[in-house]
Amino acid sequence: MAIDTRLTPELIEEGFVREVVSKLQTMRKEAGFEVMDTISVYVTGNESVEKLVGRNWESIGSDVMATALTVGETAGYVKEWNINGEVVTLAVEKNAN
């Protein structure tokens, strides 16, 4: 029995989503947010990443405790990342309680 090691577009996207979640979790920590703080997420500067985040928002938002996604602008704690060769600017902002 052989294992299929080809990367399908779905697997590539899933890996990319995991990287985005990882970066957002790092940003939450660096910004000093509490574990239970809900946040808003911003993504800009890379159309393909913007679309990927939009397509997978339910999963990403749930993983990082985000209630809102804004594309094309930033607010709060902002950082540029290179994710799998794609340069994108992500931002996180703590929601008012």
MOPAC internal coordinates of N, CA, C and O (Angstrom, degrees):
PM7 1SCF
backbone

  N    0.0000 0     0.00 0     0.00 0    0    0    0
  C    1.4542 1     0.00 0     0.00 0    1    0    0
  C    1.5263 1   108.78 1     0.00 0    2    1    0
  O    1.2310 1   120.41 1   -57.21 1    3    2    1
  N    1.2985 1   116.82 1   122.79 1    3    2    1
  C    1.4629 1   122.02 1  -179.00 1    5    3    2
  C    1.5230 1   110.32 1   -98.92 1    6    5    3
  O    1.2310 1   121.57 1   -30.44 1    7    6    5
  N    1.3056 1   114.60 1   149.56 1    7    6    5
  C    1.4641 1   120.57 1   176.51 1    9    7    6
  C    1.5228 1   108.32 1   -97.74 1   10    9    7
  O    1.2310 1   120.86 1   -48.32 1   11   10    9
  N    1.3239 1   115.96 1   131.68 1   11   10    9
  C    1.4625 1   121.29 1   178.81 1   13   11   10
  C    1.5329 1   108.16 1   -80.20 1   14   13   11
  O    1.2310 1   120.61 1   -65.70 1   15   14   13
  N    1.3141 1   116.44 1   114.30 1   15   14   13
  C    1.4652 1   120.46 1  -176.29 1   17   15   14
  C    1.5276 1   113.07 1  -102.52 1   18   17   15
  O    1.2310 1   120.38 1  -171.12 1   19   18   17
  N    1.3343 1   116.88 1     8.88 1   19   18   17
  C    1.4647 1   119.20 1   179.19 1   21   19   18
  C    1.5244 1   110.44 1   -71.61 1   22   21   19
  O    1.2310 1   121.41 1   -38.66 1   23   22   21
  N    1.3258 1   114.90 1   141.34 1   23   22   21
  C    1.4544 1   119.58 1   177.24 1   25   23   22
  C    1.5231 1   109.09 1   -90.43 1   26   25   23
  O    1.2310 1   121.06 1   -66.89 1   27   26   25
  N    1.3129 1   115.57 1   113.11 1   27   26   25
  C    1.4568 1   120.19 1   176.55 1   29   27   26
  C    1.5281 1   108.45 1   -79.79 1   30   29   27
  O    1.2310 1   120.10 1   -18.36 1   31   30   29
  N    1.3222 1   117.42 1   161.64 1   31   30   29
  C    1.4781 1   118.92 1   175.28 1   33   31   30
  C    1.5350 1   112.52 1   -55.62 1   34   33   31
  O    1.2310 1   120.56 1   145.09 1   35   34   33
  N    1.3357 1   116.53 1   -34.91 1   35   34   33
  C    1.4607 1   120.40 1   179.41 1   37   35   34
  C    1.5319 1   111.16 1   -65.25 1   38   37   35
  O    1.2310 1   120.61 1   137.25 1   39   38   37
  N    1.3401 1   116.43 1   -42.75 1   39   38   37
  C    1.4702 1   120.06 1   178.97 1   41   39   38
  C    1.5249 1   111.30 1   -66.81 1   42   41   39
  O    1.2310 1   120.51 1   140.15 1   43   42   41
  N    1.3139 1   116.62 1   -39.85 1   43   42   41
  C    1.4662 1   120.37 1   178.48 1   45   43   42
  C    1.5249 1   109.47 1   -62.09 1   46   45   43
  O    1.2310 1   120.59 1   135.14 1   47   46   45
  N    1.3276 1   116.47 1   -44.86 1   47   46   45
  C    1.4680 1   120.05 1   179.65 1   49   47   46
  C    1.5247 1   110.94 1   -64.33 1   50   49   47
  O    1.2310 1   120.09 1   138.41 1   51   50   49
  N    1.3216 1   117.44 1   -41.59 1   51   50   49
  C    1.4630 1   120.71 1   179.24 1   53   51   50
  C    1.5368 1   110.78 1   -60.02 1   54   53   51
  O    1.2310 1   120.47 1   138.13 1   55   54   53
  N    1.3198 1   116.71 1   -41.87 1   55   54   53
  C    1.4604 1   120.63 1   177.49 1   57   55   54
  C    1.5181 1   111.93 1   -64.46 1   58   57   55
  O    1.2310 1   120.83 1   141.03 1   59   58   57
  N    1.3073 1   116.02 1   -38.97 1   59   58   57
  C    1.4588 1   121.50 1   179.03 1   61   59   58
  C    1.5275 1   110.04 1   -65.08 1   62   61   59
  O    1.2310 1   120.66 1   137.36 1   63   62   61
  N    1.3350 1   116.35 1   -42.64 1   63   62   61
  C    1.4724 1   121.12 1   177.93 1   65   63   62
  C    1.5221 1   109.76 1   -60.17 1   66   65   63
  O    1.2310 1   120.26 1   137.50 1   67   66   65
  N    1.3178 1   117.12 1   -42.50 1   67   66   65
  C    1.4727 1   120.04 1   178.75 1   69   67   66
  C    1.5219 1   111.62 1   -61.96 1   70   69   67
  O    1.2310 1   120.68 1   141.71 1   71   70   69
  N    1.3333 1   116.30 1   -38.29 1   71   70   69
  C    1.4739 1   120.19 1   177.01 1   73   71   70
  C    1.5226 1   111.50 1   -65.09 1   74   73   71
  O    1.2310 1   120.13 1   137.66 1   75   74   73
  N    1.3219 1   117.35 1   -42.34 1   75   74   73
  C    1.4685 1   121.33 1   178.23 1   77   75   74
  C    1.5270 1   109.61 1   -61.10 1   78   77   75
  O    1.2310 1   120.40 1   133.79 1   79   78   77
  N    1.3286 1   116.84 1   -46.21 1   79   78   77
  C    1.4724 1   120.82 1   178.56 1   81   79   78
  C    1.5203 1   110.10 1   -59.44 1   82   81   79
  O    1.2310 1   120.15 1   135.76 1   83   82   81
  N    1.3199 1   117.33 1   -44.24 1   83   82   81
  C    1.4659 1   121.79 1   179.49 1   85   83   82
  C    1.5333 1   110.84 1   -59.40 1   86   85   83
  O    1.2310 1   120.37 1   135.05 1   87   86   85
  N    1.3359 1   116.90 1   -44.95 1   87   86   85
  C    1.4673 1   120.54 1  -179.91 1   89   87   86
  C    1.5255 1   110.68 1   -64.29 1   90   89   87
  O    1.2310 1   120.49 1   137.65 1   91   90   89
  N    1.3266 1   116.68 1   -42.35 1   91   90   89
  C    1.4683 1   119.88 1   179.69 1   93   91   90
  C    1.5292 1   111.23 1   -65.52 1   94   93   91
  O    1.2310 1   120.09 1   141.63 1   95   94   93
  N    1.3303 1   117.43 1   -38.37 1   95   94   93
  C    1.4709 1   120.40 1   177.38 1   97   95   94
  C    1.5275 1   110.26 1   -64.95 1   98   97   95
  O    1.2310 1   120.30 1   139.12 1   99   98   97
  N    1.3300 1   117.03 1   -40.88 1   99   98   97
  C    1.4662 1   121.01 1   176.47 1  101   99   98
  C    1.5269 1   110.13 1   -60.22 1  102  101   99
  O    1.2310 1   120.67 1   136.62 1  103  102  101
  N    1.3223 1   116.32 1   -43.38 1  103  102  101
  C    1.4658 1   120.75 1  -179.40 1  105  103  102
  C    1.5271 1   111.70 1   -65.31 1  106  105  103
  O    1.2310 1   120.23 1   141.24 1  107  106  105
  N    1.3324 1   117.16 1   -38.76 1  107  106  105
  C    1.4797 1   120.52 1   176.18 1  109  107  106
  C    1.5306 1   109.59 1   -56.69 1  110  109  107
  O    1.2310 1   121.49 1   133.60 1  111  110  109
  N    1.3308 1   114.75 1   -46.40 1  111  110  109
  C    1.4621 1   120.69 1  -178.01 1  113  111  110
  C    1.5279 1   110.82 1   -65.43 1  114  113  111
  O    1.2310 1   120.61 1   132.37 1  115  114  113
  N    1.3496 1   116.45 1   -47.63 1  115  114  113
  C    1.4629 1   120.70 1  -179.08 1  117  115  114
  C    1.5302 1   112.09 1   -62.44 1  118  117  115
  O    1.2310 1   120.44 1   147.69 1  119  118  117
  N    1.3336 1   116.77 1   -32.31 1  119  118  117
  C    1.4605 1   121.35 1  -179.16 1  121  119  118
  C    1.5336 1   111.98 1   -79.80 1  122  121  119
  O    1.2310 1   120.69 1   172.14 1  123  122  121
  N    1.3397 1   116.28 1    -7.86 1  123  122  121
  C    1.4626 1   120.28 1   176.66 1  125  123  122
  C    1.5157 1   114.49 1    81.26 1  126  125  123
  O    1.2310 1   120.39 1  -158.73 1  127  126  125
  N    1.3270 1   116.86 1    21.27 1  127  126  125
  C    1.4584 1   119.26 1   179.28 1  129  127  126
  C    1.5200 1   110.46 1   -72.50 1  130  129  127
  O    1.2310 1   121.03 1   -29.73 1  131  130  129
  N    1.3267 1   115.63 1   150.27 1  131  130  129
  C    1.4634 1   121.21 1   175.01 1  133  131  130
  C    1.5323 1   108.91 1   -77.49 1  134  133  131
  O    1.2310 1   121.02 1   -22.45 1  135  134  133
  N    1.3243 1   115.66 1   157.55 1  135  134  133
  C    1.4632 1   120.89 1  -176.96 1  137  135  134
  C    1.5260 1   111.72 1   -56.96 1  138  137  135
  O    1.2310 1   120.20 1   142.68 1  139  138  137
  N    1.3263 1   117.22 1   -37.32 1  139  138  137
  C    1.4633 1   120.43 1  -175.47 1  141  139  138
  C    1.5261 1   113.86 1   -90.82 1  142  141  139
  O    1.2310 1   119.23 1   179.23 1  143  142  141
  N    1.3245 1   119.08 1    -0.77 1  143  142  141
  C    1.4625 1   121.42 1   179.02 1  145  143  142
  C    1.5229 1   110.61 1   -66.19 1  146  145  143
  O    1.2310 1   120.66 1   -47.87 1  147  146  145
  N    1.3329 1   116.34 1   132.13 1  147  146  145
  C    1.4566 1   118.95 1   170.74 1  149  147  146
  C    1.5265 1   107.85 1   -87.59 1  150  149  147
  O    1.2310 1   121.33 1   -27.36 1  151  150  149
  N    1.3263 1   115.07 1   152.64 1  151  150  149
  C    1.4529 1   119.58 1  -173.97 1  153  151  150
  C    1.5302 1   110.97 1  -133.69 1  154  153  151
  O    1.2310 1   121.70 1   -12.49 1  155  154  153
  N    1.3293 1   114.35 1   167.51 1  155  154  153
  C    1.4540 1   122.62 1   167.29 1  157  155  154
  C    1.5181 1   106.69 1  -110.68 1  158  157  155
  O    1.2310 1   120.59 1   -36.71 1  159  158  157
  N    1.3259 1   116.49 1   143.29 1  159  158  157
  C    1.4620 1   122.75 1  -178.01 1  161  159  158
  C    1.5250 1   108.91 1  -114.40 1  162  161  159
  O    1.2310 1   121.13 1   -39.79 1  163  162  161
  N    1.3176 1   115.44 1   140.21 1  163  162  161
  C    1.4572 1   122.74 1   177.72 1  165  163  162
  C    1.5214 1   108.00 1  -125.03 1  166  165  163
  O    1.2310 1   120.96 1   -38.52 1  167  166  165
  N    1.3278 1   115.77 1   141.48 1  167  166  165
  C    1.4734 1   120.70 1   177.31 1  169  167  166
  C    1.5218 1   107.78 1  -140.15 1  170  169  167
  O    1.2310 1   121.14 1   -46.95 1  171  170  169
  N    1.3403 1   115.43 1   133.05 1  171  170  169
  C    1.4596 1   119.88 1  -179.18 1  173  171  170
  C    1.5209 1   110.32 1  -155.02 1  174  173  171
  O    1.2310 1   121.26 1   -17.17 1  175  174  173
  N    1.3176 1   115.20 1   162.83 1  175  174  173
  C    1.4566 1   120.16 1   172.42 1  177  175  174
  C    1.5122 1   116.21 1    92.98 1  178  177  175
  O    1.2310 1   119.94 1   177.62 1  179  178  177
  N    1.3360 1   117.71 1    -2.38 1  179  178  177
  C    1.4560 1   119.58 1  -179.65 1  181  179  178
  C    1.5281 1   108.32 1  -155.31 1  182  181  179
  O    1.2310 1   120.99 1   -75.19 1  183  182  181
  N    1.3145 1   115.72 1   104.81 1  183  182  181
  C    1.4623 1   120.71 1  -174.24 1  185  183  182
  C    1.5232 1   113.20 1   -59.24 1  186  185  183
  O    1.2310 1   119.90 1   139.74 1  187  186  185
  N    1.3331 1   117.79 1   -40.26 1  187  186  185
  C    1.4751 1   119.11 1  -178.18 1  189  187  186
  C    1.5280 1   111.20 1   -67.62 1  190  189  187
  O    1.2310 1   120.07 1   142.06 1  191  190  189
  N    1.3353 1   117.48 1   -37.94 1  191  190  189
  C    1.4683 1   119.91 1   177.56 1  193  191  190
  C    1.5303 1   109.77 1   -70.54 1  194  193  191
  O    1.2310 1   120.41 1   140.40 1  195  194  193
  N    1.3317 1   116.82 1   -39.60 1  195  194  193
  C    1.4693 1   120.34 1   177.53 1  197  195  194
  C    1.5280 1   110.31 1   -56.72 1  198  197  195
  O    1.2310 1   120.52 1   134.37 1  199  198  197
  N    1.3391 1   116.61 1   -45.63 1  199  198  197
  C    1.4645 1   120.91 1   179.93 1  201  199  198
  C    1.5262 1   111.55 1   -66.02 1  202  201  199
  O    1.2310 1   120.47 1   137.96 1  203  202  201
  N    1.3380 1   116.71 1   -42.04 1  203  202  201
  C    1.4570 1   121.20 1   179.26 1  205  203  202
  C    1.5246 1   110.44 1   -60.78 1  206  205  203
  O    1.2310 1   120.24 1   134.86 1  207  206  205
  N    1.3298 1   117.15 1   -45.14 1  207  206  205
  C    1.4693 1   120.50 1   179.22 1  209  207  206
  C    1.5258 1   109.53 1   -63.69 1  210  209  207
  O    1.2310 1   120.21 1   137.72 1  211  210  209
  N    1.3215 1   117.20 1   -42.28 1  211  210  209
  C    1.4633 1   120.43 1   178.26 1  213  211  210
  C    1.5217 1   112.72 1   -60.28 1  214  213  211
  O    1.2310 1   120.83 1   135.13 1  215  214  213
  N    1.3336 1   116.01 1   -44.87 1  215  214  213
  C    1.4745 1   120.98 1   179.47 1  217  215  214
  C    1.5235 1   112.11 1   -62.75 1  218  217  215
  O    1.2310 1   120.72 1   147.67 1  219  218  217
  N    1.3238 1   116.23 1   -32.33 1  219  218  217
  C    1.4663 1   121.27 1  -173.65 1  221  219  218
  C    1.5211 1   112.20 1  -111.37 1  222  221  219
  O    1.2310 1   120.54 1  -159.47 1  223  222  221
  N    1.3387 1   116.57 1    20.53 1  223  222  221
  C    1.4644 1   120.51 1  -171.94 1  225  223  222
  C    1.5219 1   112.87 1   -60.61 1  226  225  223
  O    1.2310 1   119.32 1   140.10 1  227  226  225
  N    1.3160 1   118.91 1   -39.90 1  227  226  225
  C    1.4594 1   120.38 1  -177.25 1  229  227  226
  C    1.5298 1   110.53 1   -57.11 1  230  229  227
  O    1.2310 1   120.62 1   133.43 1  231  230  229
  N    1.3094 1   116.43 1   -46.57 1  231  230  229
  C    1.4602 1   121.70 1   179.59 1  233  231  230
  C    1.5368 1   111.57 1   -68.65 1  234  233  231
  O    1.2310 1   120.23 1   132.72 1  235  234  233
  N    1.3242 1   117.16 1   -47.28 1  235  234  233
  C    1.4696 1   121.40 1  -178.16 1  237  235  234
  C    1.5236 1   109.81 1   -63.39 1  238  237  235
  O    1.2310 1   120.50 1   130.72 1  239  238  237
  N    1.3302 1   116.65 1   -49.28 1  239  238  237
  C    1.4591 1   120.68 1  -178.73 1  241  239  238
  C    1.5189 1   112.09 1   -57.89 1  242  241  239
  O    1.2310 1   120.86 1   137.61 1  243  242  241
  N    1.3215 1   115.96 1   -42.39 1  243  242  241
  C    1.4580 1   121.09 1   178.68 1  245  243  242
  C    1.5330 1   110.88 1   -62.72 1  246  245  243
  O    1.2310 1   120.34 1   135.64 1  247  246  245
  N    1.3187 1   116.95 1   -44.36 1  247  246  245
  C    1.4675 1   121.47 1  -177.27 1  249  247  246
  C    1.5235 1   113.17 1   -64.75 1  250  249  247
  O    1.2310 1   120.24 1   146.45 1  251  250  249
  N    1.3338 1   117.15 1   -33.55 1  251  250  249
  C    1.4793 1   119.53 1  -175.22 1  253  251  250
  C    1.5321 1   112.32 1  -107.82 1  254  253  251
  O    1.2310 1   120.37 1  -169.69 1  255  254  253
  N    1.3360 1   116.90 1    10.31 1  255  254  253
  C    1.4711 1   123.06 1  -179.77 1  257  255  254
  C    1.5293 1   111.76 1    57.59 1  258  257  255
  O    1.2310 1   121.27 1  -132.90 1  259  258  257
  N    1.3187 1   115.18 1    47.10 1  259  258  257
  C    1.4611 1   120.98 1   179.51 1  261  259  258
  C    1.5233 1   110.13 1  -104.13 1  262  261  259
  O    1.2310 1   121.21 1   -38.37 1  263  262  261
  N    1.3253 1   115.29 1   141.63 1  263  262  261
  C    1.4621 1   120.91 1  -179.05 1  265  263  262
  C    1.5191 1   112.08 1  -107.59 1  266  265  263
  O    1.2310 1   120.09 1   167.98 1  267  266  265
  N    1.3403 1   117.42 1   -12.02 1  267  266  265
  C    1.4677 1   119.89 1  -176.97 1  269  267  266
  C    1.5220 1   110.58 1  -148.20 1  270  269  267
  O    1.2310 1   121.55 1   -32.79 1  271  270  269
  N    1.3349 1   114.65 1   147.21 1  271  270  269
  C    1.4560 1   122.58 1   175.07 1  273  271  270
  C    1.5172 1   108.25 1  -124.56 1  274  273  271
  O    1.2310 1   120.57 1   -50.57 1  275  274  273
  N    1.3349 1   116.51 1   129.43 1  275  274  273
  C    1.4564 1   122.04 1   175.05 1  277  275  274
  C    1.5207 1   107.75 1  -121.69 1  278  277  275
  O    1.2310 1   120.83 1   -52.10 1  279  278  277
  N    1.3317 1   116.03 1   127.90 1  279  278  277
  C    1.4592 1   121.57 1   179.78 1  281  279  278
  C    1.5213 1   108.66 1  -106.75 1  282  281  279
  O    1.2310 1   120.74 1   -44.10 1  283  282  281
  N    1.3370 1   116.19 1   135.90 1  283  282  281
  C    1.4530 1   121.08 1   173.33 1  285  283  282
  C    1.5119 1   115.33 1    96.82 1  286  285  283
  O    1.2310 1   120.21 1  -178.51 1  287  286  285
  N    1.3163 1   117.20 1     1.49 1  287  286  285
  C    1.4659 1   120.37 1   175.69 1  289  287  286
  C    1.5202 1   109.28 1  -152.54 1  290  289  287
  O    1.2310 1   121.21 1    -8.19 1  291  290  289
  N    1.3329 1   115.28 1   171.81 1  291  290  289
  C    1.4596 1   119.52 1   179.86 1  293  291  290
  C    1.5217 1   109.70 1  -135.05 1  294  293  291
  O    1.2310 1   121.58 1   -18.91 1  295  294  293
  N    1.3246 1   114.59 1   161.09 1  295  294  293
  C    1.4584 1   122.76 1   173.71 1  297  295  294
  C    1.5195 1   106.91 1  -161.81 1  298  297  295
  O    1.2310 1   120.69 1   -21.98 1  299  298  297
  N    1.3237 1   116.28 1   158.02 1  299  298  297
  C    1.4570 1   119.30 1   177.88 1  301  299  298
  C    1.5211 1   111.56 1    78.66 1  302  301  299
  O    1.2310 1   120.81 1    42.72 1  303  302  301
  N    1.3257 1   116.05 1  -137.28 1  303  302  301
  C    1.4621 1   123.40 1  -178.25 1  305  303  302
  C    1.5249 1   108.47 1   -86.76 1  306  305  303
  O    1.2310 1   120.27 1   -62.91 1  307  306  305
  N    1.3207 1   117.09 1   117.09 1  307  306  305
  C    1.4610 1   123.29 1  -172.00 1  309  307  306
  C    1.5251 1   110.11 1  -115.16 1  310  309  307
  O    1.2310 1   120.72 1   -40.51 1  311  310  309
  N    1.3275 1   116.22 1   139.49 1  311  310  309
  C    1.4591 1   120.47 1   178.85 1  313  311  310
  C    1.5247 1   109.65 1  -151.67 1  314  313  311
  O    1.2310 1   121.30 1   -40.52 1  315  314  313
  N    1.3408 1   115.12 1   139.48 1  315  314  313
  C    1.4669 1   119.89 1   175.37 1  317  315  314
  C    1.5221 1   108.44 1   -92.65 1  318  317  315
  O    1.2310 1   120.82 1   -42.64 1  319  318  317
  N    1.3184 1   116.04 1   137.36 1  319  318  317
  C    1.4592 1   122.38 1  -178.61 1  321  319  318
  C    1.5232 1   109.96 1  -128.26 1  322  321  319
  O    1.2310 1   121.59 1   -26.90 1  323  322  321
  N    1.3220 1   114.57 1   153.10 1  323  322  321
  C    1.4591 1   121.83 1   168.01 1  325  323  322
  C    1.5257 1   105.22 1  -111.51 1  326  325  323
  O    1.2310 1   120.98 1   -72.62 1  327  326  325
  N    1.3281 1   115.73 1   107.38 1  327  326  325
  C    1.4607 1   121.05 1  -177.73 1  329  327  326
  C    1.5255 1   107.76 1  -111.07 1  330  329  327
  O    1.2310 1   120.97 1   -69.53 1  331  330  329
  N    1.3102 1   115.74 1   110.47 1  331  330  329
  C    1.4725 1   121.15 1   179.87 1  333  331  330
  C    1.5288 1   111.56 1    51.35 1  334  333  331
  O    1.2310 1   120.49 1  -138.97 1  335  334  333
  N    1.3182 1   116.66 1    41.03 1  335  334  333
  C    1.4594 1   121.05 1   177.63 1  337  335  334
  C    1.5171 1   114.85 1    86.31 1  338  337  335
  O    1.2310 1   119.93 1   176.38 1  339  338  337
  N    1.3184 1   117.74 1    -3.62 1  339  338  337
  C    1.4667 1   122.29 1   179.07 1  341  339  338
  C    1.5249 1   108.48 1  -103.25 1  342  341  339
  O    1.2310 1   120.30 1   -60.36 1  343  342  341
  N    1.3369 1   117.03 1   119.64 1  343  342  341
  C    1.4624 1   121.02 1   178.45 1  345  343  342
  C    1.5247 1   108.01 1   -86.94 1  346  345  343
  O    1.2310 1   120.86 1   -50.99 1  347  346  345
  N    1.3299 1   115.96 1   129.01 1  347  346  345
  C    1.4597 1   121.57 1  -177.76 1  349  347  346
  C    1.5279 1   108.92 1  -146.59 1  350  349  347
  O    1.2310 1   120.75 1   -29.23 1  351  350  349
  N    1.3181 1   116.16 1   150.77 1  351  350  349
  C    1.4586 1   120.68 1   174.82 1  353  351  350
  C    1.5265 1   107.91 1  -105.01 1  354  353  351
  O    1.2310 1   121.69 1   -55.35 1  355  354  353
  N    1.3378 1   114.36 1   124.65 1  355  354  353
  C    1.4589 1   121.52 1   176.99 1  357  355  354
  C    1.5173 1   108.02 1  -113.94 1  358  357  355
  O    1.2310 1   120.96 1   -28.05 1  359  358  357
  N    1.3248 1   115.77 1   151.95 1  359  358  357
  C    1.4633 1   120.27 1   176.18 1  361  359  358
  C    1.5299 1   108.28 1  -144.99 1  362  361  359
  O    1.2310 1   121.57 1   -32.02 1  363  362  361
  N    1.3336 1   114.61 1   147.98 1  363  362  361
  C    1.4712 1   121.21 1   176.35 1  365  363  362
  C    1.5253 1   108.08 1  -129.08 1  366  365  363
  O    1.2310 1   121.45 1   -36.81 1  367  366  365
  N    1.3172 1   114.84 1   143.19 1  367  366  365
  C    1.4612 1   120.63 1   179.38 1  369  367  366
  C    1.5284 1   107.51 1  -139.33 1  370  369  367
  O    1.2310 1   121.20 1   -49.14 1  371  370  369
  N    1.3179 1   115.31 1   130.86 1  371  370  369
  C    1.4681 1   119.56 1   179.39 1  373  371  370
  C    1.5200 1   109.08 1   -70.26 1  374  373  371
  O    1.2310 1   120.85 1   -45.19 1  375  374  373
  N    1.3218 1   115.98 1   134.81 1  375  374  373
  C    1.4560 1   121.08 1   177.73 1  377  375  374
  C    1.5202 1   110.43 1   -76.08 1  378  377  375
  O    1.2310 1   120.62 1   -34.57 1  379  378  377
  N    1.3232 1   116.42 1   145.43 1  379  378  377
  C    1.4652 1   120.90 1   173.60 1  381  379  378
  C    1.5235 1   107.44 1   -69.85 1  382  381  379
  O    1.2310 1   121.11 1   -42.93 1  383  382  381
  N    1.3242 1   115.48 1   137.07 1  383  382  381
  C    1.4792 1   118.02 1  -178.44 1  385  383  382
  C    1.4922 1   111.63 1   -93.54 1  386  385  383
  O    1.2310 1   120.10 1   180.00 1  387  386  385

